[in-house]
Amino acid sequence: MMPHTKCQPCYSLGMASIVFDSHTFIKRLRSTGFTEDQAEAIVDASRDALSQLVTKDDLDTRLTALEQSLTIRLGTIVAIAVGAVAALIKLA
């Protein structure tokens, strides 16, 4: 296992980051009766879980991109429909 340092930044979540003090976390677990290996396993599992978090900014960015994509698709569908109706009117 890698040595744990105080106030080690463990995760980068786009624009936000979570500072995870793994050393203090391990010390706290050890003080409640966990072995060093158990404490390190819990810290590693916590680090993995936290690395999968999504921030509000991440969601906002993704939703904005999705809205733009849907707007373009809807605009394309409307343009095709208008063109089809105009062609049908011209043929009639």
C-alpha positions as CSV (number, residue, x, y, z in Angstrom):
1,M,0.0,0.0,0.0
2,M,1.1,3.5,-0.7
3,P,1.9,5.6,2.4
4,H,-0.9,8.0,3.3
5,T,-0.1,11.7,3.7
6,K,-2.0,14.3,5.6
7,C,-4.5,16.3,3.4
8,Q,-3.7,14.3,0.3
9,P,-5.9,15.4,-2.5
10,C,-7.2,12.1,-3.8
11,Y,-9.8,13.0,-6.5
12,S,-10.3,15.4,-9.3
13,L,-13.9,15.8,-10.3
14,G,-13.8,18.1,-13.3
15,M,-13.8,21.6,-11.9
16,A,-14.2,20.5,-8.3
17,S,-12.0,18.3,-6.2
18,I,-12.3,16.5,-2.9
19,V,-9.6,16.7,-0.3
20,F,-9.4,13.4,1.6
21,D,-7.2,13.3,4.6
22,S,-6.5,9.6,4.5
23,H,-3.9,9.7,7.3
24,T,-6.4,11.0,9.8
25,F,-9.1,8.6,8.5
26,I,-6.7,5.6,9.1
27,K,-5.8,7.0,12.6
28,R,-9.4,7.3,13.5
29,L,-10.2,3.8,12.3
30,R,-7.2,2.4,14.2
31,S,-8.3,4.1,17.4
32,T,-11.7,2.3,17.2
33,G,-10.1,-1.1,16.9
34,F,-9.5,-1.7,13.3
35,T,-6.2,-3.2,12.2
36,E,-3.8,-1.3,10.0
37,D,-4.8,-3.5,7.0
38,Q,-8.5,-3.2,7.7
39,A,-8.2,0.6,8.0
40,E,-6.2,0.9,4.8
41,A,-8.8,-1.3,3.0
42,I,-11.6,0.9,4.2
43,V,-9.7,4.1,3.1
44,D,-9.0,2.5,-0.3
45,A,-12.7,1.5,-0.7
46,S,-13.8,5.0,0.3
47,R,-11.3,6.6,-2.2
48,D,-12.8,4.4,-5.0
49,A,-16.4,5.3,-4.0
50,L,-15.6,9.1,-3.8
51,S,-13.9,9.0,-7.2
52,Q,-17.3,8.1,-8.8
53,L,-19.1,11.1,-7.4
54,V,-20.5,13.7,-9.8
55,T,-20.8,17.4,-8.9
56,K,-23.6,19.7,-9.7
57,D,-21.3,21.5,-12.1
58,D,-20.6,18.2,-13.9
59,L,-24.4,17.6,-14.2
60,D,-25.0,21.2,-15.4
61,T,-22.3,20.9,-18.1
62,R,-23.6,17.6,-19.3
63,L,-27.3,18.8,-19.3
64,T,-26.3,21.9,-21.3
65,A,-24.6,19.8,-23.9
66,L,-27.6,17.4,-24.1
67,E,-30.0,20.4,-24.5
68,Q,-27.9,21.7,-27.4
69,S,-27.8,18.3,-29.1
70,L,-31.6,17.8,-28.8
71,T,-32.2,21.4,-30.1
72,I,-30.2,20.7,-33.2
73,R,-31.9,17.3,-33.8
74,L,-35.4,18.9,-33.3
75,G,-34.5,21.7,-35.7
76,T,-33.3,19.2,-38.3
77,I,-36.6,17.2,-37.9
78,V,-38.7,20.4,-38.3
79,A,-36.7,21.5,-41.4
80,I,-37.1,18.1,-43.0
81,A,-40.9,18.1,-42.2
82,V,-41.3,21.6,-43.6
83,G,-39.4,20.6,-46.8
84,A,-41.5,17.5,-47.2
85,V,-44.8,19.4,-46.8
86,A,-43.6,22.1,-49.2
87,A,-42.7,19.4,-51.8
88,L,-46.1,17.7,-51.3
89,I,-48.0,21.0,-51.8
90,K,-45.9,21.7,-54.9
91,L,-46.8,18.3,-56.4
92,A,-50.6,18.7,-55.7
